[in-house]
Amino acid sequence: MKVKLYDLLGIKSGMNFYSEAFYKFLNENGIETQIISNFSHNAKKAALPNIYIKSKFKNIINLIICYFKFLNYIIKLRGENYIIVFVYGEITDIPILLMARFNKRVIIDIHEVIALNNESAALKFILKFLYKTCPNKIISHSKKTNTVLTAFSYRKETFFVPIFHYNVDVNYDIKKINSDVSSSFQDNSTHFLFFGNIRESKGVLDLLTACSLINDPGIKIIIAGQDVFNIIDDCKIKNLIAPNIQLIIRHINDDELSYLFTKCDFILLPYNDISQSASIEMAIAFKKPILTSNIEYFKAIIDAYPSFGKYIDTKNHIAFADNLLQLSQNHSNQAFYNTYDVEKYFQNDEFENFIKSIKEYNFLIKKKD
């Protein structure tokens, strides 16, 4: 069995870590795998152009090239060859889902059925129709995804698997770390990191409000990531950025990512909604305790592995601020990531069930041929 992992996003949102983790998992389980994305892998040139550069015209041209490559891969699918394509609930998914319909050897890996910040009724209508009539098998990573698919009348049983465990190089080249990152950490302070693309759905406004209630100079909140919706600029205009917040609003390279996760004390995930989170995998890879909102996705993880951190009602800004203070004052006395929880997390039976289901699906497809 051979699989191509096809991803348009790639390095845009750190999906390269997910692709590489998926690649490693499949290869370790006897499935020959290739990554088709916009980043170099295994010293090979990127197979796709980047559709997230500054020039909109070039992005459109690059997107068309990506679609033609995807179609070409589909046309050539035979025997035990498969494509697993990642989708994110954006308008760019529509041609992918349309082309995928013509070959059941294309498997859809859903990261969001509908993007959390997309309020387009037209997009929702189209995606609902495409999933309702979708003949392809789907990979789901959360109960929320399954719930939405059921509401969209998707008729097949999904392949369910948690997010694949990230294999992150915790080392970094100090020469590749800009001064705004290296200067973010101070002695005798507790550093909380909010990392990733900045969106309202990730609870950044709740975080900013809670931070405005904290006067302790020993607490530092680092917000690092791209802000395509200009949320931080709007907050600056409204004077919502407290003195204890350090902003690094840009693309973060891999060395800077490793530096931030290595140096920080806690990871903040105050999300309002999510189907899955790469940041939580990154936190676990660096064994950094997490403070999350109490949405179902995070509650399930913390309830299963309580030494990884805690969840709270981040909509209660006073309680949110109090928890930041308490963690800052007591974290040196707390034990996180005990051996039992870590071993249990990395020996999850759902991964074995997933690989078994994929191989059984390959057997059924071959039988029908």
Secondary structure, DSSP 8 states (H G I E B T S, - for coil): -EEEEE-SSGGGGTHHHHHHHHHHHHHHTT-EEEEESSS-BTTB--SS--S-SS-HHHHHHHHHHHHHHHHHHHHT--TTEEEEEEE-SSTTHHHHHHHHTT-TTEEEEES-SS-TT---HHHHHHHHHHHHT--S-EEE-SHHHHHHHHHTT--S--EE-------------GGGS-HHHHTT--TT-EEEEEESS--GGGTHHHHHHHHTT---TTEEEEEES--TT-HHHHHHHTT---TTEEEE-S---HHHHHHHHHH-SEEEE--S--S--HHHHHHHHTT--EEEE--HHHHHHHHHSGGGEEEE-TTSHHHHHHHHHHHHHHGGG---S-HHHHHHHHT-HHHHHHHHHHHHHHHHHHHH-
